[in-house]
């Protein structure tokens, strides 16, 4: 894989993480406002979504640091 291809793939992965967070937030909002579930269930769901969002943000931060590292190197990765 060339350095340029790796950079492109890392950028795509970061976009995917951003999209996932947006989707999680929308689903959480819909569940809270429209589901009619008991508060205990909503609380559990909210906790799960919060965990997923946190994991996505950490993964995106990791990808950003990896991207900076790759952009700073001048060799191709195979």
Order of alpha helices (4+ residues) and beta strands (2+ residues): alpha-alpha
